[in-house]
Amino acid sequence: MSTESLAASKQSSETVAVSCGVTLDSIESLAKLADERGANVAFIFLPGEDEDSTRTASAQVEATMNMLSAKGKQVAAFTLERGAEGYDQLIKQFSVESLPSVIAAGFYFLITI
């Protein structure tokens, strides 16, 4: 698996931000970063407001990445937070109805965004 894994950091005494891999500033940076990492599978993690469900979803992404890596796939995970450029477009394009959510993308998708 890539050296990128789950990260949790305290933002305040009450809020914990959960992310997977690199946090993107825009959806446009996804293809470039995935290409730099040689990823043929990328996970776009969209965190939710509920900490427990967000941690559960991020753990599932990590487990899936471990499984794919063990099979020789080059995988990467990226977090796209609310407010990032392209976030609303991605939510609409994939009909995301609840958060947290994960979008799995193959390389072809990444180069056509």
SULJOZI-V383460 format. One record per backbone hydrogen bond with DSSP energy under -1.0 kcal/mol. NH is the residue of the N-H (numbers start at 1). CO is the residue of the C=O. Records with the same first field share a line. If there is no record, write none. Layout:
# SULJOZI-V383460
NH = CO  CO
This chain:
# SULJOZI-V383460
7 = 19
9 = 17
11 = 15
12 = 15
17 = 9
19 = 7
22 = 77
24 = 79
27 = 85
30 = 27
33 = 29
34 = 30
35 = 31
36 = 32
37 = 33
38 = 35
39 = 34
40 = 74
41 = 74
42 = 105
43 = 76
44 = 103
45 = 78
46 = 101
54 = 50
55 = 51
56 = 52
57 = 53
58 = 54
59 = 55
60 = 56
61 = 57
62 = 58
63 = 59
64 = 60
65 = 61
66 = 62
67 = 63
68 = 64
69 = 65
70 = 66
72 = 69
73 = 68
76 = 41
78 = 43
79 = 22
80 = 45
84 = 81
85 = 25
87 = 84
90 = 86
91 = 87
92 = 88
93 = 89
94 = 90
95 = 92
96 = 91
101 = 46
103 = 44
105 = 42
107 = 40
110 = 106
111 = 107
112 = 109
